[in-house]
Amino acid sequence: MNERERRWRLLLGASASGLPAPSGTDARIDKALGALYDNDGRRGGLGASAPSVVRWLGDIREYFPSTVVQVVQHDAVERLGLHQLLLEPELMEAVEPNIDLVTTLITLGRAIPETSKATARAVVRKVVEEVERRIADRTRATVGGALNRAARTHRPRLRDVDWNRTIAANLKNYLPEQRTVVPERLVGYGRRSQAVSKDIVLAIDQSGSMAASVVYSAVFGAVLASMRSVRTSLVVFDTEVVDLTDQLDDPVDVLFGTQLGGGTDINRAIAYCQGLITRPQESIFVLISDLYEGGVREEMLARVAQMQAAGVQVVVLLALSDEGAPSFDREIAAALSDMGIPAFACTPDAFPDLLAVALNRGDIIRWADRNELSKRGMSD
């Protein structure tokens, strides 16, 4: 069998006709894939016990790279209903930790037995630490830089000169013959003290479609909470509102404090967050939600307008994940857009830059367009 035939045989599995059966390693790969995918996973299956699933997981980890393993694991949970087996410590120790697995464990929540809780937390912590390594340093550097540059001074040190603003302020002193601008007045970045200069309130929709956003938000909240110059609050909501700010020193605690699924009352969550904001002009409110409102829609929009009128910088994200925007309420997104508040999906890698723009009260719509985030679900 040539390489092309081999690939087709492994792709089609038992449904392949006219192709010879694989042998050796290919036969073991075919068996591992067939247990999940042949005849919609009904031929043989993975068995009803954790040991048999662990052996199968060992096979796919041997034959495929981790990115493929994560996809196959996700399919196994969805197609074969292995949620209950995920409560077995033996199985959780064998799986490849990833965002999907974390969201599954969070969804199981209180159903996880005591014997498996420590293993479940260890799996979640491994993923959280990987996410934190990805975003922490850049978030601290970007947000810290934005805070340092938020205050302007006209007697800056050379390294603190904002050359773009300096040139703009001195265009009247342009000398055509020298083709240069003579700056009479320097504009520079001020250096902020260690006092709290900005308040950030994160309100996270914990409905099922927002699962990945909850994971990333918990990590971002913990990173921001570690910065002295920012006061960070984190609120999760469905039809109830839970303030998890006091758990931000450990994002794993935050995640196990959530309860994915259920209805959504955005209005109630915003009402609670309004009570947290004591310095509107120095506050950023970030709502992460698909905007499907189960509460009072008109009142919710009115509260957002009140925040905005008071001077709060309002940011609305349809998702904070690598997956793009989920299904969302386009009518509410359009109503927010009419208020000058765009709603779009943001990747974790872009979120620090978005916060920097918000901290400096920059043009978020222009920033989103420039970074093509408007194509990830921004309302028209």
C-alpha positions in Angstrom: 0.0 0.0 0.0 1.5 3.4 -1.0 1.4 6.4 1.3 -1.7 7.9 -0.3 -3.6 4.7 0.1 -2.4 4.3 3.6 -3.7 7.8 4.6 -7.1 7.2 3.0 -7.4 3.8 4.8 -6.7 5.4 8.2 -9.0 8.3 7.4 -12.0 6.1 6.2 -11.5 3.3 8.7 -13.8 0.3 8.5 -15.9 2.0 5.8 -13.0 1.9 3.3 -13.6 -0.5 0.5 -11.0 -1.9 -2.0 -8.1 -1.0 0.3 -6.0 -3.6 2.2 -6.3 -3.8 6.0 -3.4 -2.0 7.8 -0.7 -3.9 9.6 1.8 -3.3 12.3 1.6 0.2 13.9 -1.0 1.3 11.4 -3.3 -1.5 12.6 -3.0 -0.2 16.2 -3.7 3.4 15.0 -6.7 2.2 13.1 -8.0 0.3 16.1 -7.6 3.4 18.3 -9.4 5.6 15.9 -12.1 3.0 15.1 -13.0 2.7 18.7 -14.2 6.3 18.6 -15.2 7.1 15.0 -16.3 3.9 13.2 -20.0 3.7 12.8 -20.5 6.8 15.0 -18.4 5.3 17.8 -20.8 2.3 18.2 -18.5 -0.5 17.0 -16.9 -1.8 20.2 -16.4 1.6 21.8 -14.0 2.4 24.5 -15.5 0.2 27.1 -17.3 1.1 30.3 -14.4 1.3 32.7 -11.7 3.9 33.4 -8.8 1.4 32.9 -9.9 0.7 29.3 -10.2 4.4 28.5 -6.8 5.0 30.1 -5.2 2.3 27.8 -6.9 4.0 24.8 -5.7 7.4 25.8 -2.2 6.0 26.1 -2.5 4.7 22.5 -3.6 8.0 21.0 -0.9 9.9 22.9 1.7 7.5 21.5 0.6 7.8 17.9 -0.5 11.5 17.6 0.9 15.0 18.6 -0.7 16.7 21.6 -2.8 19.1 19.4 -4.5 16.0 17.7 -4.8 14.3 21.1 -6.8 17.2 22.5 -9.2 17.1 19.5 -9.7 13.3 19.9 -10.2 13.6 23.7 -12.9 16.2 23.1 -14.6 14.0 20.6 -14.5 11.1 22.9 -16.2 13.0 25.7 -18.9 14.4 23.3 -19.6 11.3 21.2 -19.3 8.6 23.8 -20.6 10.4 26.9 -17.5 9.9 29.1 -18.3 12.7 31.6 -18.9 10.2 34.4 -15.6 8.5 33.7 -13.8 11.8 33.9 -14.6 11.7 37.6 -12.1 8.8 38.0 -8.7 9.9 39.3 -7.0 7.3 37.1 -8.5 8.7 34.0 -7.8 12.4 34.8 -4.2 11.6 35.4 -4.0 10.1 31.9 -5.7 12.8 29.8 -4.0 15.7 28.0 -4.9 18.9 30.0 -6.5 21.6 27.8 -9.1 24.3 27.9 -11.9 21.9 26.8 -11.1 19.5 29.6 -11.1 22.4 32.2 -14.5 23.6 31.1 -15.8 20.0 31.3 -14.5 19.7 34.8 -16.0 23.0 35.8 -19.3 22.0 34.3 -19.3 18.8 36.4 -18.5 21.0 39.4 -20.1 19.7 42.6 -20.6 16.3 40.9 -16.9 15.5 41.3 -16.5 13.1 44.2 -14.1 13.8 47.0 -11.7 11.1 45.9 -11.3 12.9 42.5 -11.3 16.6 43.6 -7.5 16.8 44.2 -6.8 15.3 40.8 -9.3 17.6 39.1 -7.8 20.6 40.7 -4.3 19.5 39.6 -5.5 19.1 36.0 -7.1 22.6 36.1 -4.0 24.1 37.7 -1.8 22.8 35.0 -3.9 24.4 32.3 -4.2 27.7 34.3 -0.4 27.8 34.7 0.1 27.3 30.9 -2.3 30.2 30.2 -0.6 32.4 32.8 2.8 31.8 31.2 1.3 32.8 27.9 -0.3 36.1 29.0 1.0 37.2 32.4 4.3 39.0 31.6 2.8 40.8 28.5 -0.3 41.9 30.5 1.8 43.4 33.3 4.1 45.1 30.9 1.4 46.5 28.6 -1.0 47.6 31.3 1.8 49.0 33.4 3.1 51.0 30.5 -0.4 52.3 29.7 -0.8 53.5 33.3 2.7 55.1 33.3 1.8 57.0 30.1 -1.7 58.1 31.2 -0.3 61.2 32.9 1.3 63.8 30.7 4.0 66.3 31.6 5.6 69.3 29.8 9.0 68.9 31.5 9.7 65.3 30.6 13.0 63.5 30.8 14.4 62.6 27.4 13.4 59.0 27.6 9.8 60.0 28.5 9.2 62.4 25.6 6.2 61.5 23.5 7.5 62.5 20.1 4.3 62.1 18.2 2.4 64.5 20.5 5.4 66.8 20.8 5.6 67.2 17.0 1.8 67.7 16.7 2.0 70.5 19.4 4.8 72.3 17.6 3.8 72.1 13.9 3.5 75.9 13.9 7.3 76.0 14.4 8.1 74.0 11.3 11.1 75.5 9.3 10.7 74.6 5.6 14.3 75.5 4.7 15.6 73.1 7.5 12.8 70.6 7.0 12.5 70.3 10.7 10.3 71.3 13.6 11.7 73.4 16.4 10.0 72.2 19.6 9.2 75.0 22.0 7.2 72.7 24.2 7.9 69.0 25.0 5.1 66.7 25.8 6.0 63.6 27.7 4.8 60.6 29.7 4.4 61.0 33.4 5.5 58.4 35.9 2.7 57.2 38.2 3.1 56.4 41.8 2.3 53.0 43.4 -1.1 54.3 44.5 -4.1 52.7 42.8 -4.8 54.7 39.7 -7.5 52.7 37.9 -10.3 50.4 38.8 -11.2 47.5 36.5 -14.4 45.6 36.9 -14.7 42.3 35.0 -18.3 40.9 34.7 -18.2 37.4 33.2 -21.3 35.6 31.8 -21.0 31.9 32.9 -23.6 30.5 30.6 -22.4 27.4 28.8 -21.3 29.0 25.5 -18.9 31.3 27.5 -16.9 28.5 29.1 -13.5 29.2 27.5 -14.0 33.0 28.2 -14.5 32.2 31.9 -11.1 30.3 32.0 -9.2 33.1 30.4 -11.0 35.8 32.4 -10.1 34.1 35.7 -6.4 34.1 34.7 -6.5 37.7 33.5 -8.3 38.8 36.7 -5.6 37.1 38.8 -2.8 38.8 36.9 -4.4 42.2 37.1 -5.1 41.7 40.8 -1.3 41.3 41.3 -0.7 44.8 40.1 -0.6 47.4 42.8 -1.7 50.3 40.6 -4.9 48.6 39.5 -7.9 47.7 41.7 -9.5 44.6 40.1 -12.9 43.1 40.7 -14.2 39.9 39.1 -17.9 39.1 39.1 -19.5 36.0 37.4 -23.2 35.7 36.7 -26.0 33.7 35.3 -29.4 34.5 36.9 -27.5 35.0 40.1 -24.4 37.2 40.7 -21.3 36.0 42.5 -18.4 38.2 43.4 -15.2 36.2 43.3 -12.8 39.2 43.9 -11.6 37.8 47.2 -10.4 34.6 45.4 -8.3 36.3 42.7 -5.1 35.3 44.3 -5.8 31.8 42.9 -7.6 31.5 39.6 -8.2 27.8 40.2 -10.4 28.8 43.2 -12.1 31.3 40.9 -12.9 28.6 38.3 -14.3 26.1 40.9 -16.4 29.0 42.2 -18.2 29.3 38.9 -21.1 27.2 37.8 -21.3 27.0 34.0 -24.7 26.8 32.4 -28.1 28.1 33.3 -29.9 31.3 32.4 -28.6 34.9 32.1 -29.6 38.1 33.8 -27.1 40.7 32.5 -29.1 43.6 34.0 -28.8 42.2 37.5 -25.0 41.8 37.0 -24.5 45.3 35.7 -26.6 46.7 38.6 -24.3 44.9 41.1 -21.2 46.2 39.2 -22.5 49.7 39.3 -22.3 49.5 43.1 -18.6 48.5 42.9 -17.7 51.7 40.9 -16.8 54.6 43.2 -14.6 56.5 40.8 -16.3 56.5 37.4 -13.7 58.7 35.6 -11.0 56.3 36.7 -12.9 53.0 36.0 -13.1 50.5 33.2 -16.1 48.1 33.1 -15.5 45.0 30.9 -18.6 42.9 30.2 -17.9 39.5 28.6 -21.2 38.0 27.4 -23.0 36.7 24.4 -25.7 39.3 25.3 -28.6 36.9 25.4 -30.5 38.7 28.1 -33.0 36.8 30.2 -33.7 39.9 32.4 -35.0 43.3 31.5 -33.3 44.3 28.3 -34.3 48.0 28.3 -33.1 48.4 31.9 -29.8 46.7 31.1 -29.1 49.1 28.2 -30.2 52.1 30.4 -27.6 51.0 33.0 -24.9 50.8 30.4 -25.8 54.3 29.3 -25.7 55.6 32.9 -22.2 54.1 33.3 -21.0 55.7 30.1 -22.6 59.1 31.0 -20.8 59.0 34.4 -17.5 58.6 32.7 -16.9 54.9 33.0 -15.0 53.4 30.0 -17.3 50.5 29.0 -15.9 47.5 27.0 -18.2 44.7 25.7 -16.6 41.4 24.5 -18.7 38.7 23.0 -15.9 36.2 23.9 -12.4 36.2 25.4 -11.0 33.1 23.7 -9.2 31.8 20.6 -12.5 30.5 19.2 -14.0 33.7 17.9 -17.5 35.0 18.6 -20.2 32.5 19.6 -23.8 33.1 18.7 -24.9 36.4 20.2 -27.8 38.7 20.4 -27.4 41.0 17.4 -30.1 43.4 18.5 -28.4 44.2 21.8 -25.1 44.4 20.1 -26.5 46.9 17.6 -28.0 49.0 20.4 -24.7 49.1 22.2 -23.0 50.1 18.9 -25.5 53.0 18.6 -24.2 54.1 22.0 -20.6 54.1 20.7 -19.8 50.8 22.5 -18.6 48.2 20.0 -19.2 44.5 20.8 -16.6 42.0 19.4 -14.7 38.9 20.2 -11.2 39.3 21.5 -8.3 36.8 21.7 -6.4 36.4 24.9 -3.2 37.6 23.1 -5.0 40.9 22.0 -6.7 41.6 25.4 -3.7 43.4 27.1 -3.5 45.8 24.2 -7.3 46.4 24.4 -6.9 47.2 28.1 -4.1 49.6 27.3 -6.3 51.5 24.8 -9.2 51.6 27.4 -6.9 52.8 30.2 -5.8 55.7 28.0 -9.4 56.3 26.8 -8.3 55.7 23.2 -10.6 54.9 20.3 -11.6 51.2 20.8 -13.5 51.0 17.5 -10.5 52.1 15.5 -8.2 49.8 17.4 -10.6 46.9 16.8 -10.8 47.7 13.1 -7.0 48.0 12.8 -6.6 44.6 14.5 -9.4 43.1 12.4 -11.3 42.1 15.6 -14.4 43.7 14.1 -14.5 40.6 11.8 -14.8 38.4 15.0 -18.4 39.5 15.7 -18.4 43.3 16.1 -21.8 44.8 15.6 -22.4 47.0 12.6 
